[in-house]
Amino acid sequence: MILDDWKLVARAPGRRSKVYAPWSLYHLTTDRSETIDLVKAEPRRAAAMAKQWNEWSTSVHARQRSEP
């Protein structure tokens, strides 16, 4: 999910697992190549974006995320 200059992303599970990879957070203005994961430096932002993603995925009946 992208919100302003921030991107929150996680690899979806494969066929044999229901567990997603942990979230990663990138600041696209300063890190266009998405090489610096800021999820630990920006935990509140990551949590707020994850909450928005979960609400959206529920509203569209998408596959629900299982945390690692």
N, CA, C and O atoms as a printed pandas DataFrame, in Angstrom:
     atom_number atom_name residue_name chain_id  residue_number  x_coord  y_coord  z_coord
0              1         N          MET        A               1    0.855   -1.163    0.000
1              2        CA          MET        A               1    0.000    0.000    0.000
2              3         C          MET        A               1    0.893    1.216    0.000
3              4         O          MET        A               1    1.926    1.233    0.670
4              5         N          ILE        A               2    0.506    2.236   -0.747
5              6        CA          ILE        A               2    1.255    3.481   -0.799
6              7         C          ILE        A               2    0.377    4.580   -0.225
7              8         O          ILE        A               2   -0.789    4.723   -0.595
8              9         N          LEU        A               3    0.955    5.350    0.683
9             10        CA          LEU        A               3    0.281    6.482    1.303
10            11         C          LEU        A               3    1.271    7.633    1.337
11            12         O          LEU        A               3    2.299    7.564    2.011
12            13         N          ASP        A               4    0.953    8.684    0.610
13            14        CA          ASP        A               4    1.864    9.819    0.455
14            15         C          ASP        A               4    3.197    9.316   -0.102
15            16         O          ASP        A               4    3.230    8.730   -1.184
16            17         N          ASP        A               5    4.292    9.539    0.624
17            18        CA          ASP        A               5    5.619    9.120    0.152
18            19         C          ASP        A               5    6.049    7.782    0.746
19            20         O          ASP        A               5    7.216    7.406    0.627
20            21         N          TRP        A               6    5.144    7.068    1.374
21            22        CA          TRP        A               6    5.480    5.844    2.087
22            23         C          TRP        A               6    4.863    4.631    1.415
23            24         O          TRP        A               6    3.758    4.702    0.875
24            25         N          LYS        A               7    5.585    3.516    1.452
25            26        CA          LYS        A               7    5.085    2.261    0.892
26            27         C          LYS        A               7    5.240    1.154    1.932
27            28         O          LYS        A               7    6.331    0.926    2.455
28            29         N          LEU        A               8    4.149    0.482    2.219
29            30        CA          LEU        A               8    4.136   -0.652    3.134
30            31         C          LEU        A               8    3.894   -1.900    2.307
31            32         O          LEU        A               8    2.944   -1.954    1.526
32            33         N          VAL        A               9    4.747   -2.906    2.471
33            34        CA          VAL        A               9    4.658   -4.087    1.624
34            35         C          VAL        A               9    5.065   -5.327    2.412
35            36         O          VAL        A               9    5.865   -5.252    3.344
36            37         N          ALA        A              10    4.501   -6.467    2.023
37            38        CA          ALA        A              10    4.892   -7.760    2.604
38            39         C          ALA        A              10    4.651   -8.839    1.556
39            40         O          ALA        A              10    3.675   -8.794    0.807
40            41         N          ARG        A              11    5.542   -9.791    1.519
41            42        CA          ARG        A              11    5.391  -10.903    0.576
42            43         C          ARG        A              11    4.251  -11.805    1.053
43            44         O          ARG        A              11    4.179  -12.185    2.222
44            45         N          ALA        A              12    3.372  -12.132    0.122
45            46        CA          ALA        A              12    2.257  -13.022    0.426
46            47         C          ALA        A              12    2.766  -14.450    0.592
47            48         O          ALA        A              12    3.812  -14.803    0.047
48            49         N          PRO        A              13    2.039  -15.268    1.335
49            50        CA          PRO        A              13    2.472  -16.654    1.521
50            51         C          PRO        A              13    2.317  -17.468    0.245
51            52         O          PRO        A              13    1.560  -17.116   -0.660
52            53         N          GLY        A              14    3.041  -18.538    0.205
53            54        CA          GLY        A              14    2.917  -19.474   -0.910
54            55         C          GLY        A              14    1.745  -20.413   -0.681
55            56         O          GLY        A              14    0.926  -20.188    0.210
56            57         N          ARG        A              15    1.666  -21.446   -1.470
57            58        CA          ARG        A              15    0.547  -22.388   -1.377
58            59         C          ARG        A              15    0.548  -23.191   -0.089
59            60         O          ARG        A              15   -0.511  -23.611    0.378
60            61         N          ARG        A              16    1.707  -23.409    0.486
61            62        CA          ARG        A              16    1.818  -24.286    1.661
62            63         C          ARG        A              16    1.752  -23.553    2.990
63            64         O          ARG        A              16    1.812  -24.184    4.045
64            65         N          SER        A              17    1.630  -22.246    2.959
65            66        CA          SER        A              17    1.645  -21.478    4.200
66            67         C          SER        A              17    0.536  -20.444    4.178
67            68         O          SER        A              17    0.139  -19.973    3.112
68            69         N          LYS        A              18    0.042  -20.097    5.338
69            70        CA          LYS        A              18   -0.935  -19.029    5.460
70            71         C          LYS        A              18   -0.309  -17.777    6.061
71            72         O          LYS        A              18   -0.990  -16.768    6.242
72            73         N          VAL        A              19    0.982  -17.837    6.370
73            74        CA          VAL        A              19    1.646  -16.751    7.074
74            75         C          VAL        A              19    2.366  -15.836    6.084
75            76         O          VAL        A              19    3.180  -16.283    5.276
76            77         N          TYR        A              20    2.049  -14.563    6.167
77            78        CA          TYR        A              20    2.717  -13.552    5.346
78            79         C          TYR        A              20    4.098  -13.243    5.923
79            80         O          TYR        A              20    4.350  -13.479    7.104
80            81         N          ALA        A              21    4.978  -12.720    5.092
81            82        CA          ALA        A              21    6.257  -12.208    5.567
82            83         C          ALA        A              21    5.982  -10.943    6.394
83            84         O          ALA        A              21    4.930  -10.323    6.233
84            85         N          PRO        A              22    6.897  -10.560    7.262
85            86        CA          PRO        A              22    6.687   -9.323    8.026
86            87         C          PRO        A              22    6.578   -8.111    7.096
87            88         O          PRO        A              22    7.091   -8.115    5.976
88            89         N          TRP        A              23    5.903   -7.086    7.588
89            90        CA          TRP        A              23    5.791   -5.850    6.827
90            91         C          TRP        A              23    7.155   -5.202    6.655
91            92         O          TRP        A              23    8.023   -5.323    7.520
92            93         N          SER        A              24    7.338   -4.513    5.531
93            94        CA          SER        A              24    8.479   -3.639    5.290
94            95         C          SER        A              24    7.924   -2.268    4.947
95            96         O          SER        A              24    6.870   -2.156    4.320
96            97         N          LEU        A              25    8.639   -1.219    5.362
97            98        CA          LEU        A              25    8.194    0.151    5.137
98            99         C          LEU        A              25    9.311    0.933    4.463
99           100         O          LEU        A              25   10.455    0.927    4.918
100          101         N          TYR        A              26    8.962    1.607    3.369
101          102        CA          TYR        A              26    9.960    2.373    2.615
102          103         C          TYR        A              26    9.476    3.801    2.404
103          104         O          TYR        A              26    8.289    4.036    2.182
104          105         N          HIS        A              27   10.405    4.754    2.476
105          106        CA          HIS        A              27   10.124    6.155    2.167
106          107         C          HIS        A              27   10.559    6.385    0.726
107          108         O          HIS        A              27   11.754    6.476    0.441
108          109         N          LEU        A              28    9.607    6.479   -0.169
109          110        CA          LEU        A              28    9.896    6.462   -1.599
110          111         C          LEU        A              28   10.634    7.707   -2.095
111          112         O          LEU        A              28   11.350    7.638   -3.094
112          113         N          THR        A              29   10.473    8.821   -1.426
113          114        CA          THR        A              29   11.168   10.035   -1.850
114          115         C          THR        A              29   12.672    9.912   -1.641
115          116         O          THR        A              29   13.456   10.367   -2.473
116          117         N          THR        A              30   13.072    9.303   -0.540
117          118        CA          THR        A              30   14.502    9.205   -0.224
118          119         C          THR        A              30   15.097    7.846   -0.571
119          120         O          THR        A              30   16.317    7.682   -0.553
120          121         N          ASP        A              31   14.249    6.870   -0.889
121          122        CA          ASP        A              31   14.728    5.508   -1.158
122          123         C          ASP        A              31   13.906    4.888   -2.283
123          124         O          ASP        A              31   13.102    3.984   -2.052
124          125         N          ARG        A              32   14.111    5.374   -3.482
125          126        CA          ARG        A              32   13.307    4.921   -4.630
126          127         C          ARG        A              32   13.517    3.445   -4.952
127          128         O          ARG        A              32   12.638    2.807   -5.532
128          129         N          SER        A              33   14.671    2.899   -4.582
129          130        CA          SER        A              33   14.968    1.493   -4.873
130          131         C          SER        A              33   14.456    0.541   -3.801
131          132         O          SER        A              33   14.615   -0.675   -3.917
132          133         N          GLU        A              34   13.846    1.090   -2.761
133          134        CA          GLU        A              34   13.279    0.299   -1.659
134          135         C          GLU        A              34   14.323   -0.642   -1.058
135          136         O          GLU        A              34   14.130   -1.856   -1.009
136          137         N          THR        A              35   15.423   -0.062   -0.606
137          138        CA          THR        A              35   16.505   -0.846   -0.013
138          139         C          THR        A              35   16.644   -0.637    1.490
139          140         O          THR        A              35   17.315   -1.419    2.163
140          141         N          ILE        A              36   16.015    0.414    2.025
141          142        CA          ILE        A              36   16.141    0.725    3.449
142          143         C          ILE        A              36   14.781    0.526    4.110
143          144         O          ILE        A              36   13.878    1.348    3.953
144          145         N          ASP        A              37   14.645   -0.561    4.842
145          146        CA          ASP        A              37   13.395   -0.885    5.528
146          147         C          ASP        A              37   13.312   -0.048    6.804
147          148         O          ASP        A              37   14.169   -0.156    7.681
148          149         N          LEU        A              38   12.284    0.778    6.901
149          150        CA          LEU        A              38   12.118    1.691    8.033
150          151         C          LEU        A              38   11.043    1.247    9.011
151          152         O          LEU        A              38   10.598    2.046    9.835
152          153         N          VAL        A              39   10.619    0.002    8.939
153          154        CA          VAL        A              39    9.525   -0.452    9.802
154          155         C          VAL        A              39    9.894   -0.342   11.288
155          156         O          VAL        A              39    9.026   -0.043   12.109
156          157         N          LYS        A              40   11.133   -0.572   11.641
157          158        CA          LYS        A              40   11.544   -0.451   13.055
158          159         C          LYS        A              40   11.741    1.005   13.466
159          160         O          LYS        A              40   11.543    1.356   14.629
160          161         N          ALA        A              41   12.129    1.849   12.519
161          162        CA          ALA        A              41   12.333    3.270   12.812
162          163         C          ALA        A              41   11.016    4.043   12.846
163          164         O          ALA        A              41   10.930    5.098   13.475
164          165         N          GLU        A              42    9.994    3.524   12.174
165          166        CA          GLU        A              42    8.689    4.195   12.068
166          167         C          GLU        A              42    7.555    3.228   12.442
167          168         O          GLU        A              42    6.653    2.994   11.637
168          169         N          PRO        A              43    7.597    2.668   13.656
169          170        CA          PRO        A              43    6.597    1.647   14.000
170          171         C          PRO        A              43    5.160    2.165   14.026
171          172         O          PRO        A              43    4.240    1.431   13.666
172          173         N          ARG        A              44    4.951    3.400   14.440
173          174        CA          ARG        A              44    3.583    3.936   14.470
174          175         C          ARG        A              44    3.024    4.105   13.068
175          176         O          ARG        A              44    1.866    3.776   12.809
176          177         N          ARG        A              45    3.849    4.618   12.164
177          178        CA          ARG        A              45    3.420    4.798   10.780
178          179         C          ARG        A              45    3.101    3.437   10.158
179          180         O          ARG        A              45    2.077    3.273    9.496
180          181         N          ALA        A              46    3.989    2.465   10.377
181          182        CA          ALA        A              46    3.778    1.127    9.831
182          183         C          ALA        A              46    2.493    0.512   10.385
183          184         O          ALA        A              46    1.726   -0.099    9.640
184          185         N          ALA        A              47    2.257    0.668   11.674
185          186        CA          ALA        A              47    1.050    0.107   12.286
186          187         C          ALA        A              47   -0.206    0.772   11.740
187          188         O          ALA        A              47   -1.203    0.098   11.482
188          189         N          ALA        A              48   -0.164    2.087   11.562
189          190        CA          ALA        A              48   -1.330    2.800   11.030
190          191         C          ALA        A              48   -1.614    2.371    9.594
191          192         O          ALA        A              48   -2.770    2.181    9.217
192          193         N          MET        A              49   -0.569    2.221    8.800
193          194        CA          MET        A              49   -0.760    1.789    7.418
194          195         C          MET        A              49   -1.235    0.342    7.356
195          196         O          MET        A              49   -2.077    0.003    6.525
196          197         N          ALA        A              50   -0.707   -0.511    8.223
197          198        CA          ALA        A              50   -1.149   -1.910    8.267
198          199         C          ALA        A              50   -2.625   -1.988    8.655
199          200         O          ALA        A              50   -3.370   -2.809    8.121
200          201         N          LYS        A              51   -3.037   -1.136    9.580
201          202        CA          LYS        A              51   -4.440   -1.104    9.985
202          203         C          LYS        A              51   -5.322   -0.723    8.796
203          204         O          LYS        A              51   -6.369   -1.329    8.567
204          205         N          GLN        A              52   -4.884    0.291    8.042
205          206        CA          GLN        A              52   -5.644    0.693    6.857
206          207         C          GLN        A              52   -5.706   -0.437    5.840
207          208         O          GLN        A              52   -6.756   -0.676    5.242
208          209         N          TRP        A              53   -4.593   -1.132    5.638
209          210        CA          TRP        A              53   -4.573   -2.247    4.687
210          211         C          TRP        A              53   -5.538   -3.346    5.135
211          212         O          TRP        A              53   -6.292   -3.886    4.326
212          213         N          ASN        A              54   -5.508   -3.669    6.420
213          214        CA          ASN        A              54   -6.399   -4.715    6.934
214          215         C          ASN        A              54   -7.864   -4.334    6.775
215          216         O          ASN        A              54   -8.692   -5.178    6.430
216          217         N          GLU        A              55   -8.188   -3.069    7.023
217          218        CA          GLU        A              55   -9.570   -2.615    6.849
218          219         C          GLU        A              55   -9.993   -2.709    5.389
219          220         O          GLU        A              55  -11.096   -3.160    5.080
220          221         N          TRP        A              56   -9.101   -2.277    4.488
221          222        CA          TRP        A              56   -9.407   -2.369    3.058
222          223         C          TRP        A              56   -9.586   -3.824    2.636
223          224         O          TRP        A              56  -10.559   -4.155    1.959
224          225         N          SER        A              57   -8.658   -4.698    3.030
225          226        CA          SER        A              57   -8.729   -6.095    2.589
226          227         C          SER        A              57   -9.998   -6.772    3.094
227          228         O          SER        A              57  -10.560   -7.628    2.412
228          229         N          THR        A              58  -10.445   -6.395    4.274
229          230        CA          THR        A              58  -11.700   -6.930    4.798
230          231         C          THR        A              58  -12.882   -6.413    3.971
231          232         O          THR        A              58  -13.810   -7.159    3.660
232          233         N          SER        A              59  -12.831   -5.138    3.625
233          234        CA          SER        A              59  -13.962   -4.545    2.897
234          235         C          SER        A              59  -14.125   -5.127    1.484
235          236         O          SER        A              59  -15.232   -5.136    0.946
236          237         N          VAL        A              60  -13.051   -5.603    0.893
237          238        CA          VAL        A              60  -13.138   -6.176   -0.462
238          239         C          VAL        A              60  -13.099   -7.704   -0.440
239          240         O          VAL        A              60  -13.012   -8.346   -1.487
240          241         N          HIS        A              61  -13.164   -8.278    0.762
241          242        CA          HIS        A              61  -13.171   -9.725    0.944
242          243         C          HIS        A              61  -11.908  -10.389    0.360
243          244         O          HIS        A              61  -11.969  -11.471   -0.222
244          245         N          ALA        A              62  -10.773   -9.712    0.533
245          246        CA          ALA        A              62   -9.496  -10.270    0.080
246          247         C          ALA        A              62   -8.988  -11.286    1.100
247          248         O          ALA        A              62   -9.475  -11.348    2.229
248          249         N          ARG        A              63   -8.025  -12.062    0.694
249          250        CA          ARG        A              63   -7.397  -13.035    1.589
250          251         C          ARG        A              63   -6.861  -12.306    2.821
251          252         O          ARG        A              63   -6.138  -11.317    2.701
252          253         N          GLN        A              64   -7.216  -12.795    3.985
253          254        CA          GLN        A              64   -6.818  -12.125    5.216
254          255         C          GLN        A              64   -5.388  -12.487    5.610
255          256         O          GLN        A              64   -4.937  -13.619    5.430
256          257         N          ARG        A              65   -4.713  -11.520    6.135
257          258        CA          ARG        A              65   -3.322  -11.634    6.512
258          259         C          ARG        A              65   -3.178  -12.375    7.837
259          260         O          ARG        A              65   -3.905  -12.090    8.789
260          261         N          SER        A              66   -2.245  -13.325    7.904
261          262        CA          SER        A              66   -1.864  -13.996    9.146
262          263         C          SER        A              66   -0.477  -13.512    9.485
263          264         O          SER        A              66    0.441  -13.647    8.676
264          265         N          GLU        A              67   -0.306  -12.957   10.649
265          266        CA          GLU        A              67    0.984  -12.386   11.036
266          267         C          GLU        A              67    1.998  -13.476   11.357
267          268         O          GLU        A              67    1.642  -14.535   11.873
268          269         N          PRO        A              68    3.282  -13.204   11.043
269          270        CA          PRO        A              68    4.345  -14.181   11.378
270          271         C          PRO        A              68    4.578  -14.245   12.868
271          272         O          PRO        A              68    5.429  -15.007   13.328
